[in-house]
C-alpha cells in the first residue's frame, strides 16, 4: 500500500510517522509498531501515533518543526533537499535526527517535519535555497459555520511553511510548479543518493 493510500484512510486523531528502513541491510531492525511499505532495497516504515503525542512533541524545546499542507508545491523539494543534504538515509546516525509526520485536520492532509533545535539554521537555509518561506508561530486557522478553529498545536517552536514570493507558483501557476518540483527532486536524488537506494514516489 502506498503512503498516499494509507494517508487517505487515516483515522481522526492518528498521526503517521515515517521511518527510513534499509531492507538490504543484513542487520535490519524494524522498530516495534512500524509497518513497512513495499520498495526495492529501501522501505518506508510507517508508525502510528496519536495527535496527543504530536502535541507533546510540539512543546519540546529540543525540537524545531516545519508545518505545511501536504501537496503544497515546493514542499516535497524542501523536504527532500533537507533530508538528503543534512540527514541522508544511508547514514542512520544522521537520518534518525529527521522526522516526518502526516495527519488529517479538518479533512485536509498536513505534514510536519521535525529536527533538533541545533539544526534551526539548516531549516532556514533550506527554505532559502528551495524558494520557500518559514513563518514563525503562524498556525493555520479554519473559518466556517460561524466558527474559527485554530490548529491545536503549541507554536513556540514551530514554523508554518509557505511559498516565497519569488516561487514559480506565483509567476507560472501550479502545474508549472509541480513540473519543476519533480525535475528538481529527480536531479537531487541522482546527485545525493547512492546507486542502490531507490525511493518510491518523489512527492511527499
C-alpha positions, 0 to 999 in steps of 0.5 A: 500500500502506498503512503498516499493510500494509507494517508487517505484512510487515516483515522481522526486523531492518528498521526503517521510517522515515517521511518527510513528502513534499509531492507538490504541491510543484513542487520535490519531492525524494524522498530516495534509498531512500524509497518513497512511499505513495499520498495526495492532495497529501501522501505518506508516504515510507517508508525502510528501515533496519536495527535496527543503525542504530536502535541507533546512533541510540539512543546519540546524545546529540543525540537524545531518543526516545519508545518505545511499542507501536504501537496503544497508545491515546493514542499516535497523539494524542501523536504527532500533537499533537507533530508538528503543534504543534512540527514541522508538515509544511508547514514542512520546516525544522521537520518534518525535526527529527521522526522516526518509526520502526516495527519488529517485536520479538518479533512485536509492532509498536513505534514510536519517535519521535525529536527533538533533545535541545533539544526534551526539554521539548516531549516532556514537555509533550506527554505532559502535555497528551495524558494520557500518561506518559514513563518514563525508561530503562524498556525493555520486557522479554519473559518466556517459555520460561524466558527474559527478553529485554530490548529491545536498545536503549541507554536513556540517552536514551530514554523508554518511553511509557505511559498516565497514570493519569488516561487514559480507558483506565483509567476507560472501557476501550479502545474508549472510548479509541480513540473519543476518540483519533480525535475528538481527532486529527480536531479537531487536524488541522482546527485545525493543518493547512492546507486542502490537506494531507490525511493518510491514516489518523489512527492511527499 
